[in-house]
């Protein structure tokens, strides 16, 4: 008698939102595969669908609610996780359930065990001891050659425009041994670049009072400096995101000077006017930031600094906005992103007086980005004629598309290598920079240029 083989339980997966949400998604996908579930790219081929949501701004809420609606229409069995899952409406009711009462379960962010419990309840795994074939590095949503490394969850600040602490809670740092083990497994699996992420990377270990953990049989403190020193030994690119300019960041600069971690800092300054920064409840003042940037660049002249700013915060005067433009002239940042102030439901800043009309918020954003264009271009022009190291992301008919040490994936610029057809994705290369525009560099493998 032949026994019919049971169908493998299949889960559809939709992931929206920031790299931190992507990292949550990777943990859930890894667990699903470890338990023998198939992952499906389509709703109708799946037994149920998990939607990982974002709840940061109103547009993201809408996109998440639409994605849930689509999954319900096409599949019918939907589990919701992520930031929107933790959000309540004005009446204190769960927003997701209010709009989509038919969802099977709703969890907040960073809730892999709860999501798995809901999956088990509605789609039990097959018992099969031979399905446990997950690669040791887990399932990742990024290309094979770079990966996000989430070091903590939550945030101890209470910036008045942000609701992340109410969605994700206070800072919880991952044990340093666990983070380093994950990084080592990723490096062994062929990852060439680690993107260190959290809500507040500089605060790593504050919640556990920099507790001593263990790595490689040696005691090591749960602190960003020690983490970066150890990551620097892996021999791959290590890039830091969401770093607040606390004094402790100064200690990381020598690691960049020695080539242990990339000379790159993604530091969201948000504004330059001390009055606005105070209203935003941000921890830093603009003068100190300028002094600090100058000191960092004395030690590491090629340090690439990326930052983001909010325009049209409630009460922002034209003079305060101009202060921000003057700050950009002084700071000479390499990359700048801007958001016009968006009153996120539940954020304390919504109650501040002096809300500005949308046209003003948008016009200031456009003006800020135009103002920065010349600065970013000049920063890139300094690289023309130099030989730089790049990591190849893609190959197309026009050559290779890579990134330099100063370019994070998705948010920064690219390096187009016009004669790079024979390079491989995930390969490091040395190239000569021949030209640039506002965002990108153009380079050749073979150009004869002076190397500074
Ligand atoms: S530092 Fe401020 S903006 Fe960043 S997550 Fe914490 S509260 Fe939000």
Boltz pocket constraint, residues with backbone or C-beta under 6 A from the ligand:
constraints:
  - pocket:
      binder: B
      contacts: [[A, 155], [A, 156], [A, 157], [A, 158], [A, 159], [A, 162], [A, 163], [A, 164], [A, 165], [A, 199], [A, 200]]
      max_distance: 6.0
